């Protein structure tokens, strides 16, 4: 079950002004889940980069 985060609205606003966003935080905090849900709401194409993956 996904829990809506209050930062989602702020991310949508910021994504309208900036071409890139970085989500930083501690392990197991829900960063990946947040981004996957956030990308579903976008009207333009986006890419997701995991900086811990060598590829």
mmCIF file of the C-alpha atoms, coordinates in Angstrom:
data_MODEL
# 
_entry.id   MODEL 
# 
loop_
_atom_site.group_PDB 
_atom_site.id 
_atom_site.type_symbol 
_atom_site.label_atom_id 
_atom_site.label_alt_id 
_atom_site.label_comp_id 
_atom_site.label_asym_id 
_atom_site.label_entity_id 
_atom_site.label_seq_id 
_atom_site.pdbx_PDB_ins_code 
_atom_site.Cartn_x 
_atom_site.Cartn_y 
_atom_site.Cartn_z 
_atom_site.occupancy 
_atom_site.B_iso_or_equiv 
_atom_site.pdbx_formal_charge 
_atom_site.auth_seq_id 
_atom_site.auth_comp_id 
_atom_site.auth_asym_id 
_atom_site.auth_atom_id 
_atom_site.pdbx_PDB_model_num 
ATOM 1  C CA . UNK A 1 1  ? 0.000  0.000  0.000   1.00 0.00 ? 1  UNK A CA 1 
ATOM 2  C CA . UNK A 1 2  ? 1.392  3.391  -1.024  1.00 0.00 ? 2  UNK A CA 1 
ATOM 3  C CA . UNK A 1 3  ? 1.257  6.244  1.484   1.00 0.00 ? 3  UNK A CA 1 
ATOM 4  C CA . UNK A 1 4  ? 0.956  9.649  -0.180  1.00 0.00 ? 4  UNK A CA 1 
ATOM 5  C CA . UNK A 1 5  ? 3.745  11.954 0.933   1.00 0.00 ? 5  UNK A CA 1 
ATOM 6  C CA . UNK A 1 6  ? 3.202  15.654 1.491   1.00 0.00 ? 6  UNK A CA 1 
ATOM 7  C CA . UNK A 1 7  ? 6.265  16.449 -0.630  1.00 0.00 ? 7  UNK A CA 1 
ATOM 8  C CA . UNK A 1 8  ? 4.617  15.127 -3.826  1.00 0.00 ? 8  UNK A CA 1 
ATOM 9  C CA . UNK A 1 9  ? 2.884  18.436 -4.596  1.00 0.00 ? 9  UNK A CA 1 
ATOM 10 C CA . UNK A 1 10 ? 6.138  20.318 -4.041  1.00 0.00 ? 10 UNK A CA 1 
ATOM 11 C CA . UNK A 1 11 ? 7.962  17.913 -6.398  1.00 0.00 ? 11 UNK A CA 1 
ATOM 12 C CA . UNK A 1 12 ? 5.391  18.541 -9.151  1.00 0.00 ? 12 UNK A CA 1 
ATOM 13 C CA . UNK A 1 13 ? 5.876  22.286 -8.748  1.00 0.00 ? 13 UNK A CA 1 
ATOM 14 C CA . UNK A 1 14 ? 9.678  21.991 -8.774  1.00 0.00 ? 14 UNK A CA 1 
ATOM 15 C CA . UNK A 1 15 ? 9.650  19.662 -11.783 1.00 0.00 ? 15 UNK A CA 1 
ATOM 16 C CA . UNK A 1 16 ? 7.815  22.374 -13.688 1.00 0.00 ? 16 UNK A CA 1 
ATOM 17 C CA . UNK A 1 17 ? 10.699 24.784 -13.082 1.00 0.00 ? 17 UNK A CA 1 
ATOM 18 C CA . UNK A 1 18 ? 13.772 22.545 -13.137 1.00 0.00 ? 18 UNK A CA 1 
ATOM 19 C CA . UNK A 1 19 ? 14.803 19.887 -15.689 1.00 0.00 ? 19 UNK A CA 1 
ATOM 20 C CA . UNK A 1 20 ? 16.251 17.544 -13.032 1.00 0.00 ? 20 UNK A CA 1 
ATOM 21 C CA . UNK A 1 21 ? 15.434 16.629 -9.454  1.00 0.00 ? 21 UNK A CA 1 
ATOM 22 C CA . UNK A 1 22 ? 17.468 14.598 -6.973  1.00 0.00 ? 22 UNK A CA 1 
ATOM 23 C CA . UNK A 1 23 ? 15.823 12.665 -4.163  1.00 0.00 ? 23 UNK A CA 1 
ATOM 24 C CA . UNK A 1 24 ? 18.186 12.088 -1.255  1.00 0.00 ? 24 UNK A CA 1 
ATOM 25 C CA . UNK A 1 25 ? 17.582 10.403 2.066   1.00 0.00 ? 25 UNK A CA 1 
ATOM 26 C CA . UNK A 1 26 ? 18.398 7.492  4.342   1.00 0.00 ? 26 UNK A CA 1 
ATOM 27 C CA . UNK A 1 27 ? 18.080 3.869  3.324   1.00 0.00 ? 27 UNK A CA 1 
ATOM 28 C CA . UNK A 1 28 ? 14.615 2.309  3.447   1.00 0.00 ? 28 UNK A CA 1 
ATOM 29 C CA . UNK A 1 29 ? 12.886 5.713  3.569   1.00 0.00 ? 29 UNK A CA 1 
ATOM 30 C CA . UNK A 1 30 ? 10.766 5.172  0.441   1.00 0.00 ? 30 UNK A CA 1 
ATOM 31 C CA . UNK A 1 31 ? 12.714 7.251  -2.091  1.00 0.00 ? 31 UNK A CA 1 
ATOM 32 C CA . UNK A 1 32 ? 12.351 4.765  -4.952  1.00 0.00 ? 32 UNK A CA 1 
ATOM 33 C CA . UNK A 1 33 ? 8.674  4.187  -4.217  1.00 0.00 ? 33 UNK A CA 1 
ATOM 34 C CA . UNK A 1 34 ? 8.093  7.951  -4.101  1.00 0.00 ? 34 UNK A CA 1 
ATOM 35 C CA . UNK A 1 35 ? 9.766  8.459  -7.488  1.00 0.00 ? 35 UNK A CA 1 
ATOM 36 C CA . UNK A 1 36 ? 7.899  5.579  -9.140  1.00 0.00 ? 36 UNK A CA 1 
ATOM 37 C CA . UNK A 1 37 ? 4.554  6.970  -7.974  1.00 0.00 ? 37 UNK A CA 1 
ATOM 38 C CA . UNK A 1 38 ? 5.582  10.536 -8.854  1.00 0.00 ? 38 UNK A CA 1 
ATOM 39 C CA . UNK A 1 39 ? 6.480  9.541  -12.432 1.00 0.00 ? 39 UNK A CA 1 
ATOM 40 C CA . UNK A 1 40 ? 2.949  8.195  -12.955 1.00 0.00 ? 40 UNK A CA 1 
ATOM 41 C CA . UNK A 1 41 ? 1.608  11.745 -12.472 1.00 0.00 ? 41 UNK A CA 1 
ATOM 42 C CA . UNK A 1 42 ? 3.916  13.430 -14.971 1.00 0.00 ? 42 UNK A CA 1 
ATOM 43 C CA . UNK A 1 43 ? 2.599  14.625 -18.302 1.00 0.00 ? 43 UNK A CA 1 
ATOM 44 C CA . UNK A 1 44 ? 6.012  14.735 -19.985 1.00 0.00 ? 44 UNK A CA 1 
ATOM 45 C CA . UNK A 1 45 ? 8.622  12.049 -20.483 1.00 0.00 ? 45 UNK A CA 1 
ATOM 46 C CA . UNK A 1 46 ? 11.152 11.456 -17.725 1.00 0.00 ? 46 UNK A CA 1 
ATOM 47 C CA . UNK A 1 47 ? 13.995 9.094  -16.914 1.00 0.00 ? 47 UNK A CA 1 
ATOM 48 C CA . UNK A 1 48 ? 14.939 7.518  -13.602 1.00 0.00 ? 48 UNK A CA 1 
ATOM 49 C CA . UNK A 1 49 ? 18.603 7.113  -12.723 1.00 0.00 ? 49 UNK A CA 1 
ATOM 50 C CA . UNK A 1 50 ? 19.774 5.000  -9.823  1.00 0.00 ? 50 UNK A CA 1 
ATOM 51 C CA . UNK A 1 51 ? 23.243 6.328  -9.027  1.00 0.00 ? 51 UNK A CA 1 
ATOM 52 C CA . UNK A 1 52 ? 24.158 3.195  -7.069  1.00 0.00 ? 52 UNK A CA 1 
ATOM 53 C CA . UNK A 1 53 ? 23.764 1.005  -10.158 1.00 0.00 ? 53 UNK A CA 1 
ATOM 54 C CA . UNK A 1 54 ? 26.991 0.934  -12.221 1.00 0.00 ? 54 UNK A CA 1 
ATOM 55 C CA . UNK A 1 55 ? 25.047 0.702  -15.514 1.00 0.00 ? 55 UNK A CA 1 
# 
